[in-house]
Amino acid sequence: MEEKKIRGTKPPCYWFDHSDVIISQVSWALLEASLWSIAMIIDPLTNIILDRNVLKQAKKQVKWIYTKSTEIAQFFVGSFSKRKKDEKEEKEEEEQEQTTQLELITSIIE
């Protein structure tokens, strides 16, 4: 049986007949890409774990991020919290009481 060489675009039946080759090539390409992705993720992690200087710097950065994120969270929670507003109102009331007490004391002394 002779196969004809087709020039130009290949007909759809060609791809159907040779689908096993295409599927195997795509499967190997997927496996290769997956392995490279895993290697690219593991490489910096091993550098951080095995190199002491990099590990110290990474710990400093993680601590800094943690402290800054807690500061930001406390700022937003504090600026919108009801308790902070209540504290402000209590301070204002105390100041008013103090001024009225001072006025009473000064009026009694005069």
N, C-alpha and C positions, 0 to 999 in steps of 0.2 A: 504494500500500500504506500503510495507516494503522498507526501505532504506538499502542498503548494505554499510557496513563500508569498505572503501577502505584503504588498508595499503600501505605505500610507497608514491610515487608521485601521485598527483591527476590528473585525465585526464582533458583536456581543457574544456570539457562540464561542469564540476563541477564549474569552475571559471565563466563560462558564466551564469550558473544558479544562482550563488550567487554574481553576480556583484553589486547588490544593496547594499549589506553589505560592500563590498570593497570600493565602491564609497562613502558611508557615512563615513567610517573610514578615508579615505583619505581627505575628505572634513573637518572633524573635526580636523584632524592633521594640515591641512593647516590653518584653523582658529586659532588654538592654537599657531602655529609658528608665524603667523602674529601678534597676540596680544602680544606675548613675544617680538617680534622685536620692536613693538611700545613702550612697557614698557621700554626696554633697551635704547631706544633713549630719552624718556621723563625723566627718572630717573636722569641722570646727569644734564639735563637742569633745572629741578626743584631745584636741589641742588645748582646750580650756581645762580639762581634767588632768592631763599629764604635765603641763607646763605650770610651774608654781607661780611665776610672775603674772602670767595671764589669769590664773585662778584668783590671785589676790585682787587684781584689777576688776575681774568680773564680780567678785564678792562686794567690792566697794560700790560698783555701779548698781548692783541689785539693792543694796542697803539705801543708796541715794534715791533710787526710784521709789522704794517703799516709803521712805520718809516724806518725799515730796508728794506722793499720791495721798498719804494720810493727811498731810497739811492742807492739801487742796480740798479733800473731802471734809475735813473739819471746818474749813472756811465756808464752804457752801452750806453745810448743815447748820453751822452757827449763824450764818446770815439769814437763813430762812426759818430758823427754829422758833417756836412759840416761847420757849423758856427764856431765850435771850431777850425777847420783847418784854416778857414779864419782869425780868431783872431790870430792864431800863425803866419801866413804869415804877417799880419799887424804889429805885434810886431817885427818881424825880419826886416821889412822895416823901422820901426821907429828907431830901433837900428842902422841900416846901415846909415840912414840919420843923426843920432846923431854923429856917428863916422866920417862921411864925414864933418859935420859941425865943429867938433872939429879939424879935420885935417886942414881945411881951416883957422880956427882961429889961430891955432898954426903956420901955414905957413905965415900968415899975420903978426903975432907978431914977428917972427924971421926975 
